[in-house]
Amino acid sequence: MALGEVEAVAKVGKGLFIGGKWVDAAGGKTFSVEDPSTRSPLCEVADATIEDAIAALDAAHGAFEAWAATPPRYRAEIIRRAYEIIMARSEELALIMTLEMGKPLAEARGEVAYAADFFRWFAEEAVRIDGRFYVAPDGNSRVLTMKQPVGVAYMITPWNFPLAMATRKMGPALAAGATVVLKPAEQTPLCSLALASILEEAGLPAGVVNIITTSDPAGVSEALMNDDRLRKVSFTGSTEVGKILAERAGRRLLRVSMELGGNAPFIVFDDADIDLAVGQAMIAKMRNMGEACTSANRFLVDSKIASEFSEKLADRMSHLNVGRGTEADTNVGPLIDQAAIDKVTSLVSDAVANGAAILTGGRANLDDGYFFEPTVIVGTSSNSSISKNEIFGPVASVVTFNDEAEAIDLANGTEYGLVAYVFTNNLSRGLRVIEALKTGMVGLNQGLVSNAAAPFGGVKDSGFGREGGFEGIEEYLDLKYVAINHRA
């Protein structure tokens, strides 16, 4: 690592953040954090045990009543201060992010701003938690509703957006008056640990947010979810793990939010602006090296324009520079680890074996880190593995269709339903297709849907619950109804 990189990593706390203090894991256990662009260790962080997880829950539970009772404006001002600190330290945070998960610095800066925006948005929402008062239909009583914080929330965040996924969950929880135990992904704990220091500096009371890093996520999660004091679980990650957590949460009827896998269709009709579609395809596909649940997974293109679209997309992809994210000319960083390389390689090989052709890319480059070439594949069967599975890599697979009905059938022909992208200059067609798509989100002539002010989430095997927007804070509030005998 260069000197500035060493200094950035050194500034981050490496222990567990519990009850407002940095502590070692029980027994002094640690695990290594790797730089995926070099496959070299960055540092060691505390490896929490079940005992440590329960200590974090103790702290969150102990802080809950006082935090829930604070004035909304007080909570809002702390969250707003955290937003301002994040923005002031954006370069430092972006560098930490690039080092631990690989994305180019330009993208990392974008994520820092996106992450901060959740704190800005929910600082504003903290003072807008409302209820209702109205006359019952029979006129004999009055109805009062109020919203109260859910309690202690356990948050499990993924490695691909290590700062934004933490603030997207934490912002509404803190605004609502809930307290938090956060477990970041083992691959990327540093952004969350840096966030702990920021919240402390912003004035957050001890115990309101607790952060535990661990190499035993299953054991820690089971222990926390079996504890009566936990009332909410929010998870972002794979559908496979999400189903296990949802089943476990069901045993205790915990409030649950699940933002799970995707298989996003990117539909291009023959009346679309092809250059616009290609430009937006680069955003929808290559954001975060394709390692995003919102990444365009299947390019469904009208057969009349498929060749032109594919060739233009391949040309754009072939000119991307692959390299370490800290290098100024890098457009595409490494994948997260060897397992990611193996998965993407297998999907591409299977597609080719089943008749697809590679227009550009198609190979892994492991001389330094976990790099895979930006790739475009055409002639892909809709029944191939690459069409059915989330790629999570820089590979665009093109499938053709002949009419609108077939496009919709192909788009909906998956168990996932997170996001879809539709490109057409026909407004009536656009509205028809949007209404027919079985997804929680749609980008119409736009390849980016993420927005702190909008509700993010999916349907079917892509999960349930929403993060961001006006709806996000409701995930951390319980509704209470009071029947009032006003004649007593």
Backbone torsions as a table, in degrees:
resi	resn	phi	psi	omega
1	MET	NA	146.2	174.3
2	ALA	-72.4	164.6	-175.1
3	LEU	-57.1	-45.2	-180.0
4	GLY	-63.0	-33.8	178.1
5	GLU	-68.5	-42.2	178.4
6	VAL	-61.4	-43.7	-179.2
7	GLU	-64.3	-41.1	-179.7
8	ALA	-62.8	-44.5	179.5
9	VAL	-67.4	-38.6	-177.5
10	ALA	-63.3	-29.6	-178.1
11	LYS	-70.5	-21.4	-174.2
12	VAL	-81.9	134.0	175.0
13	GLY	-62.0	140.1	-176.8
14	LYS	-109.7	-0.1	-179.4
15	GLY	-93.2	-166.9	172.6
16	LEU	-90.8	141.2	179.0
17	PHE	-103.0	100.3	-173.5
18	ILE	-131.4	125.4	178.0
19	GLY	61.3	31.4	178.8
20	GLY	80.3	8.9	-179.2
21	LYS	-127.8	150.8	173.4
22	TRP	-89.9	122.3	-176.5
23	VAL	-132.0	155.3	174.4
24	ASP	-77.9	156.9	173.3
25	ALA	-69.7	155.3	177.3
26	ALA	-56.2	129.3	-178.9
27	GLY	79.7	1.6	178.4
28	GLY	70.3	20.6	-177.8
29	LYS	-67.0	145.0	175.8
30	THR	-139.2	165.3	169.1
31	PHE	-139.1	162.4	-172.6
32	SER	-92.5	143.0	173.6
33	VAL	-107.0	130.2	-172.7
34	GLU	-105.7	145.0	169.6
35	ASP	-86.6	111.7	-175.0
36	PRO	-68.9	-14.4	179.1
37	SER	-83.5	-15.8	179.4
38	THR	-126.1	-12.6	-174.1
39	ARG	59.5	28.3	178.8
40	SER	-111.0	150.5	-179.9
41	PRO	-70.0	139.9	174.7
42	LEU	-90.2	-44.0	-176.0
43	CYS	-171.9	178.4	172.9
44	GLU	-113.0	141.0	175.7
45	VAL	-126.6	160.3	-178.7
46	ALA	-60.8	140.3	-179.1
47	ASP	-109.9	96.4	-172.6
48	ALA	-66.2	141.1	172.7
49	THR	-97.3	175.9	175.1
50	ILE	-60.1	-37.7	177.1
51	GLU	-59.0	-42.4	178.4
52	ASP	-66.0	-39.2	179.6
53	ALA	-62.4	-42.3	178.7
54	ILE	-66.3	-35.3	175.8
55	ALA	-62.6	-38.8	177.0
56	ALA	-65.2	-39.8	177.3
57	LEU	-66.1	-40.0	175.7
58	ASP	-54.8	-47.4	-177.3
59	ALA	-64.8	-43.6	-179.2
60	ALA	-65.5	-41.7	179.2
61	HIS	-66.5	-39.5	179.7
62	GLY	-66.4	-29.0	-178.3
63	ALA	-89.3	-10.5	-169.4
64	PHE	-62.7	-53.0	-173.2
65	GLU	-58.6	-44.6	-179.0
66	ALA	-66.1	-41.6	-179.4
67	TRP	-67.2	-41.8	179.1
68	ALA	-62.4	-28.9	-177.2
69	ALA	-86.5	-5.8	-179.5
70	THR	-70.1	149.2	176.9
71	PRO	-60.4	140.9	178.7
72	PRO	-53.0	-38.1	-179.6
73	ARG	-64.5	-35.6	177.9
74	TYR	-62.9	-46.6	177.8
75	ARG	-62.7	-42.1	-178.2
76	ALA	-60.4	-40.5	-176.8
77	GLU	-69.4	-34.7	176.5
78	ILE	-66.2	-44.7	179.7
79	ILE	-64.1	-39.7	178.5
80	ARG	-64.4	-40.7	177.9
81	ARG	-62.6	-38.6	177.9
82	ALA	-62.3	-40.2	175.9
83	TYR	-57.4	-46.6	-176.7
84	GLU	-66.6	-36.1	178.7
85	ILE	-68.2	-41.9	177.6
86	ILE	-57.9	-46.8	-178.8
87	MET	-65.1	-36.3	179.1
88	ALA	-67.8	-26.4	-177.5
89	ARG	-109.8	26.4	-172.8
90	SER	-61.0	-38.9	-178.8
91	GLU	-65.6	-43.9	179.5
92	GLU	-63.6	-44.5	179.9
93	LEU	-67.1	-38.8	178.6
94	ALA	-62.7	-40.7	179.4
95	LEU	-64.7	-44.1	177.8
96	ILE	-58.9	-43.5	-179.8
97	MET	-62.3	-46.2	179.9
98	THR	-61.3	-40.5	-178.2
99	LEU	-66.9	-39.0	-173.8
100	GLU	-89.1	-21.2	179.5
101	MET	-132.2	-7.0	166.4
102	GLY	100.4	-17.2	-173.9
103	LYS	-63.5	147.7	179.2
104	PRO	-56.4	150.4	-176.7
105	LEU	-56.5	-37.7	179.6
106	ALA	-60.8	-42.1	177.1
107	GLU	-68.9	-38.2	179.5
108	ALA	-62.2	-40.2	177.0
109	ARG	-62.3	-39.4	177.1
110	GLY	-62.4	-40.1	178.6
111	GLU	-67.2	-37.8	178.1
112	VAL	-58.9	-45.7	178.5
113	ALA	-63.4	-41.2	178.1
114	TYR	-63.5	-43.5	179.1
115	ALA	-62.9	-45.1	-179.7
116	ALA	-61.8	-34.4	-177.0
117	ASP	-62.8	-28.8	176.3
118	PHE	-66.2	-36.3	176.1
119	PHE	-69.3	-40.0	178.4
120	ARG	-63.4	-45.2	-177.8
121	TRP	-63.6	-47.5	-174.7
122	PHE	-79.5	-17.5	168.2
123	ALA	-62.4	-36.5	178.5
124	GLU	-75.3	-31.9	-179.8
125	GLU	-77.7	-21.4	-177.9
126	ALA	-57.6	-33.2	-176.6
127	VAL	-93.4	8.4	-177.9
128	ARG	-118.8	18.3	175.8
129	ILE	-71.5	122.1	-171.2
130	ASP	-124.6	176.3	174.6
131	GLY	-145.7	-168.3	-178.1
132	ARG	-136.9	155.4	173.0
133	PHE	-140.7	123.5	-178.6
134	TYR	-155.5	165.1	-179.7
135	VAL	-79.0	131.2	175.7
136	ALA	-64.3	151.7	-176.5
137	PRO	-54.6	-33.5	-179.5
138	ASP	-81.1	-5.6	177.6
139	GLY	76.2	-1.5	-174.5
140	ASN	-92.7	-8.4	179.7
141	SER	-150.0	174.0	178.1
142	ARG	-119.1	147.7	-179.7
143	VAL	-110.3	126.5	176.4
144	LEU	-120.8	131.1	172.7
145	THR	-121.3	144.1	177.5
146	MET	-140.9	157.9	179.6
147	LYS	-118.2	132.0	-177.9
148	GLN	-129.5	150.5	-177.0
149	PRO	-61.4	144.7	-172.1
150	VAL	-69.0	-27.3	-177.1
151	GLY	124.9	-141.5	179.2
152	VAL	-84.8	130.1	-179.4
153	ALA	-113.2	133.2	175.1
154	TYR	-101.6	124.2	-174.5
155	MET	-118.9	129.1	179.6
156	ILE	-118.9	116.6	-173.9
157	THR	-111.5	152.6	-177.6
158	PRO	-88.6	174.2	-177.5
159	TRP	-85.4	-17.4	-168.9
160	ASN	-78.5	-28.1	173.9
161	PHE	-130.9	75.9	-165.8
162	PRO	-68.4	-22.5	177.6
163	LEU	-98.8	-45.3	-175.3
164	ALA	-65.2	-36.9	-179.8
165	MET	-69.7	-29.2	176.3
166	ALA	-70.5	-46.2	-178.3
167	THR	-72.6	-30.5	179.1
168	ARG	-64.6	-30.5	177.5
169	LYS	-89.6	-43.7	-175.7
170	MET	-68.3	-40.6	-175.5
171	GLY	-53.8	-55.1	-179.7
172	PRO	-67.6	-34.0	179.2
173	ALA	-63.4	-47.6	-179.8
174	LEU	-66.4	-39.0	178.2
175	ALA	-62.8	-36.4	-178.6
176	ALA	-75.1	-20.6	-176.7
177	GLY	101.0	12.3	176.0
178	ALA	-85.1	161.1	173.9
179	THR	-111.6	166.7	-162.0
180	VAL	-135.7	138.9	159.8
181	VAL	-118.5	117.4	-177.6
182	LEU	-108.9	131.5	173.2
183	LYS	-119.5	104.7	177.1
184	PRO	-77.2	164.3	177.0
185	ALA	-61.5	147.1	-178.8
186	GLU	-61.2	-33.8	-176.4
187	GLN	-69.8	-29.0	-171.9
188	THR	-136.5	67.3	-179.1
189	PRO	-86.4	-14.7	-167.1
190	LEU	-68.9	-38.4	178.9
191	CYS	-62.2	-41.1	179.3
192	SER	-67.0	-39.7	178.0
193	LEU	-65.6	-37.5	175.4
194	ALA	-64.3	-36.2	178.9
195	LEU	-64.4	-34.2	178.3
196	ALA	-58.8	-45.0	179.6
197	SER	-65.5	-36.4	179.1
198	ILE	-65.1	-44.9	179.0
199	LEU	-64.6	-37.6	177.2
200	GLU	-62.8	-44.7	178.7
201	GLU	-64.7	-32.3	179.8
202	ALA	-72.3	-11.0	177.1
203	GLY	102.5	14.0	179.5
204	LEU	-66.0	129.4	-179.9
205	PRO	-61.6	150.8	-179.7
206	ALA	-59.2	137.6	175.9
207	GLY	90.9	-15.0	-178.9
208	VAL	-68.7	-40.5	173.4
209	VAL	-123.3	130.1	178.5
210	ASN	-129.3	136.0	-175.5
211	ILE	-125.2	125.1	-180.0
212	ILE	-123.0	131.2	174.9
213	THR	-106.3	137.9	-175.3
214	THR	-154.8	150.9	172.5
215	SER	-95.8	5.0	179.1
216	ASP	-122.4	63.3	-176.2
217	PRO	-62.6	-35.5	-178.6
218	ALA	-65.9	-46.3	-179.3
219	GLY	-65.6	-43.6	179.0
220	VAL	-63.7	-44.6	-178.5
221	SER	-64.1	-42.7	-179.7
222	GLU	-61.9	-43.2	-179.6
223	ALA	-63.2	-43.8	-179.1
224	LEU	-66.8	-42.9	-175.6
225	MET	-74.3	-14.6	175.3
226	ASN	-88.7	-5.4	-177.2
227	ASP	-89.3	130.7	-176.4
228	ASP	-62.6	-19.9	-176.2
229	ARG	-79.0	-18.2	177.9
230	LEU	-80.7	136.0	-177.0
231	ARG	-124.9	-6.5	-174.3
232	LYS	-152.0	139.8	174.6
233	VAL	-127.7	130.2	175.1
234	SER	-125.0	123.4	-174.8
235	PHE	-130.4	136.2	168.7
236	THR	-122.9	123.5	-178.2
237	GLY	168.7	-153.4	-174.7
238	SER	-73.5	152.3	177.2
239	THR	-63.3	-37.5	-179.7
240	GLU	-58.0	-50.4	179.6
241	VAL	-69.6	-38.9	179.6
242	GLY	-58.2	-39.6	178.9
243	LYS	-65.6	-37.8	177.6
244	ILE	-64.3	-45.1	-179.8
245	LEU	-66.2	-40.3	179.9
246	ALA	-64.0	-40.1	177.7
247	GLU	-63.9	-42.6	179.2
248	ARG	-65.5	-40.6	178.5
249	ALA	-64.2	-32.4	-179.5
250	GLY	-63.2	-26.8	179.7
251	ARG	-63.2	-30.6	-179.1
252	ARG	-115.2	9.2	179.9
253	LEU	52.6	45.7	175.9
254	LEU	-72.7	146.3	169.1
255	ARG	-64.1	135.9	-173.4
256	VAL	-135.5	137.4	168.2
257	SER	-122.9	130.7	-177.4
258	MET	-129.2	115.6	174.3
259	GLU	-112.8	103.4	-165.8
260	LEU	-113.1	-156.5	-172.6
261	GLY	-69.1	170.0	179.4
262	GLY	-141.4	167.4	174.2
263	ASN	-149.1	62.1	-165.7
264	ALA	-65.7	124.7	171.6
265	PRO	-83.3	140.4	176.0
266	PHE	-117.8	101.4	-169.7
267	ILE	-98.5	124.4	179.4
268	VAL	-120.2	113.2	178.9
269	PHE	-86.7	163.7	-174.0
270	ASP	-70.0	-14.5	178.0
271	ASP	-95.5	6.9	-178.5
272	ALA	-75.5	158.5	169.6
273	ASP	-76.9	105.9	-172.1
274	ILE	-64.5	-40.0	-179.8
275	ASP	-64.9	-39.6	175.6
276	LEU	-62.6	-45.5	-178.5
277	ALA	-61.2	-41.5	179.2
278	VAL	-65.7	-43.9	178.9
279	GLY	-61.0	-43.6	179.4
280	GLN	-73.4	-27.9	175.7
281	ALA	-63.2	-36.7	178.1
282	MET	-62.9	-34.9	177.5
283	ILE	-73.4	-49.2	-175.8
284	ALA	-65.9	-31.5	-178.4
285	LYS	-90.2	-44.9	-165.8
286	MET	-98.2	-1.5	174.1
287	ARG	-58.2	127.2	178.0
288	ASN	62.7	33.4	-179.3
289	MET	62.0	23.9	-176.9
290	GLY	82.0	1.2	-178.7
291	GLU	-91.1	67.1	179.6
292	ALA	-146.2	142.8	179.0
293	CYS	-66.0	-21.7	178.2
294	THR	-90.1	-0.5	-177.0
295	SER	-61.7	136.9	175.6
296	ALA	-61.1	118.8	-174.0
297	ASN	-101.9	-33.5	-179.7
298	ARG	-130.1	119.6	176.8
299	PHE	-92.8	107.2	-179.7
300	LEU	-99.3	110.0	-170.3
301	VAL	-125.2	134.5	177.4
302	ASP	-53.9	133.2	-175.4
303	SER	-57.8	-25.7	-177.6
304	LYS	-71.8	-23.2	-177.7
305	ILE	-121.4	5.6	-173.1
306	ALA	-60.6	-41.5	-178.3
307	SER	-64.4	-46.7	-179.4
308	GLU	-63.3	-46.0	179.9
309	PHE	-60.4	-48.5	-175.5
310	SER	-63.1	-42.7	-178.9
311	GLU	-66.4	-40.2	178.4
312	LYS	-68.3	-39.2	178.4
313	LEU	-65.5	-43.9	179.1
314	ALA	-61.8	-38.0	178.5
315	ASP	-63.2	-44.1	178.7
316	ARG	-64.1	-43.0	-177.7
317	MET	-66.6	-37.0	-176.5
318	SER	-68.4	-18.9	-178.6
319	HIS	-95.4	4.0	177.6
320	LEU	-78.1	141.0	178.3
321	ASN	-94.1	125.2	179.3
322	VAL	-99.4	130.8	-179.9
323	GLY	179.3	-172.2	178.9
324	ARG	-65.9	137.2	-173.9
325	GLY	-63.3	-21.0	-179.9
326	THR	-79.4	-10.9	-180.0
327	GLU	-82.7	137.6	-170.3
328	ALA	-61.7	-33.0	-174.9
329	ASP	-94.9	9.5	-178.3
330	THR	-79.1	128.9	172.5
331	ASN	-102.0	-29.5	-174.2
332	VAL	-131.6	119.3	178.6
333	GLY	-89.5	-168.0	-179.2
334	PRO	-79.2	161.9	165.4
335	LEU	-74.8	173.2	-168.2
336	ILE	-75.2	-35.1	-176.6
337	ASP	-164.0	-178.0	-177.7
338	GLN	-64.3	-36.3	179.1
339	ALA	-60.6	-36.7	177.9
340	ALA	-66.4	-42.2	176.9
341	ILE	-60.9	-45.5	-178.7
342	ASP	-61.9	-40.2	-178.9
343	LYS	-65.7	-50.1	-177.7
344	VAL	-63.4	-42.4	178.3
345	THR	-59.6	-43.0	-179.5
346	SER	-64.5	-41.8	-179.1
347	LEU	-65.4	-42.7	179.1
348	VAL	-65.1	-44.2	-179.6
349	SER	-62.3	-40.5	178.9
350	ASP	-65.3	-41.4	179.2
351	ALA	-61.9	-43.7	-179.9
352	VAL	-66.4	-40.7	179.2
353	ALA	-62.7	-23.7	-179.6
354	ASN	-102.4	21.8	169.9
355	GLY	104.9	-4.6	179.8
356	ALA	-75.8	157.1	178.8
357	ALA	-119.6	141.9	179.6
358	ILE	-92.9	121.6	176.9
359	LEU	-85.7	-32.7	177.1
360	THR	-157.3	150.3	176.0
361	GLY	77.0	-144.5	175.1
362	GLY	103.6	-1.0	-175.3
363	ARG	-128.3	151.8	172.1
364	ALA	-87.5	149.9	176.0
365	ASN	-128.2	102.8	-173.0
366	LEU	-107.8	22.3	179.4
367	ASP	-60.6	-38.2	-177.9
368	ASP	-117.5	-62.0	-176.9
369	GLY	-128.9	-160.9	-175.4
370	TYR	-91.1	67.0	-174.9
371	PHE	-97.1	143.9	174.1
372	PHE	-136.0	136.2	-176.6
373	GLU	-66.3	140.3	169.9
374	PRO	-56.2	130.4	-166.7
375	THR	-133.6	140.2	171.5
376	VAL	-125.1	128.8	179.5
377	ILE	-119.8	135.5	177.7
378	VAL	-121.4	163.2	180.0
379	GLY	72.1	26.6	-178.4
380	THR	-77.4	136.1	175.1
381	SER	-76.4	141.5	178.0
382	SER	-68.5	-12.1	179.5
383	ASN	-99.5	0.7	-178.5
384	SER	-74.7	163.2	-178.8
385	SER	-60.4	-36.5	-177.0
386	ILE	-69.3	-22.3	177.1
387	SER	-84.1	-22.0	-175.6
388	LYS	-97.5	-24.6	-174.0
389	ASN	-109.9	148.5	176.2
390	GLU	-68.5	122.2	-173.3
391	ILE	-73.1	-48.2	-177.4
392	PHE	55.2	49.7	177.7
393	GLY	-167.4	175.6	-172.2
394	PRO	-82.7	52.0	-176.2
395	VAL	-122.8	123.3	177.1
396	ALA	-106.2	121.9	-177.9
397	SER	-111.7	123.7	-174.0
398	VAL	-104.3	127.2	175.5
399	VAL	-122.2	139.1	-178.8
400	THR	-98.7	156.9	172.9
401	PHE	-137.3	165.9	-175.5
402	ASN	-111.4	-21.2	178.7
403	ASP	-154.4	173.2	-175.2
404	GLU	-60.9	-42.6	-178.7
405	ALA	-62.0	-41.7	179.1
406	GLU	-65.8	-38.9	178.7
407	ALA	-60.5	-44.1	-179.8
408	ILE	-65.9	-42.2	178.7
409	ASP	-61.8	-43.7	178.6
410	LEU	-64.2	-43.2	-178.4
411	ALA	-62.2	-42.8	-177.0
412	ASN	-84.7	-4.6	-175.4
413	GLY	-81.0	53.6	-179.4
414	THR	-152.4	155.6	177.4
415	GLU	-76.7	-10.4	-178.7
416	TYR	-92.2	159.3	179.4
417	GLY	-159.3	54.5	-178.6
418	LEU	-86.8	-61.5	-175.0
419	VAL	-147.2	154.7	173.3
420	ALA	-139.1	156.5	177.5
421	TYR	-123.8	135.1	-176.3
422	VAL	-129.0	129.4	179.2
423	PHE	-124.0	116.2	179.2
424	THR	-161.2	150.3	173.2
425	ASN	-99.4	6.7	179.0
426	ASN	-100.2	107.4	-175.8
427	LEU	-61.0	-42.4	-179.6
428	SER	-61.5	-44.8	177.2
429	ARG	-61.9	-44.0	-179.8
430	GLY	-56.4	-45.9	-180.0
431	LEU	-66.7	-40.0	178.7
432	ARG	-60.5	-46.5	-176.3
433	VAL	-69.0	-42.0	178.3
434	ILE	-56.8	-45.2	-179.0
435	GLU	-67.9	-28.7	-177.3
436	ALA	-84.0	-21.2	-176.9
437	LEU	-73.4	136.0	-179.2
438	LYS	-98.6	70.3	179.1
439	THR	-137.9	159.5	178.9
440	GLY	-81.1	-18.8	-177.9
441	MET	-143.5	151.9	177.1
442	VAL	-141.3	136.6	169.8
443	GLY	-104.5	116.6	179.3
444	LEU	-98.4	111.7	-175.8
445	ASN	56.5	31.4	-178.5
446	GLN	-149.2	134.9	-176.3
447	GLY	-100.3	9.1	179.7
448	LEU	-136.0	122.0	-178.8
449	VAL	-111.4	-14.9	-175.3
450	SER	-63.8	130.8	-175.7
451	ASN	-162.9	122.4	-177.7
452	ALA	-58.4	-26.2	-177.3
453	ALA	-89.9	5.0	-177.6
454	ALA	-122.0	151.1	-178.8
455	PRO	-77.8	117.7	-177.1
456	PHE	-100.2	129.4	176.7
457	GLY	162.4	170.5	-174.2
458	GLY	-129.1	-171.2	178.0
459	VAL	-129.3	178.5	-178.3
460	LYS	53.9	-137.3	-176.5
461	ASP	-76.2	4.5	174.4
462	SER	-88.5	0.7	171.3
463	GLY	108.2	-164.3	-179.3
464	PHE	-155.5	162.5	-172.1
465	GLY	91.9	162.0	-179.5
466	ARG	-133.6	143.6	177.6
467	GLU	-120.5	137.0	-176.4
468	GLY	88.5	172.0	178.6
469	GLY	67.9	-171.6	176.9
470	PHE	-66.3	-26.9	-175.1
471	GLU	-76.3	-25.0	-171.7
472	GLY	-59.7	-38.2	-176.9
473	ILE	-71.8	-23.9	-179.6
474	GLU	-64.0	-24.4	178.9
475	GLU	-64.6	-17.0	-176.8
476	TYR	-117.2	18.4	179.8
477	LEU	-125.6	136.8	171.5
478	ASP	-98.3	141.2	179.8
479	LEU	-95.2	128.6	177.3
480	LYS	-117.5	132.2	178.8
481	TYR	-109.7	133.9	178.0
482	VAL	-121.1	124.2	174.1
483	ALA	-93.3	122.1	-173.9
484	ILE	-111.2	123.3	172.6
485	ASN	-85.8	96.0	-173.8
486	HIS	-80.3	-4.4	-179.9
487	ARG	-97.1	-3.2	-176.8
488	ALA	-66.7	NA	NA
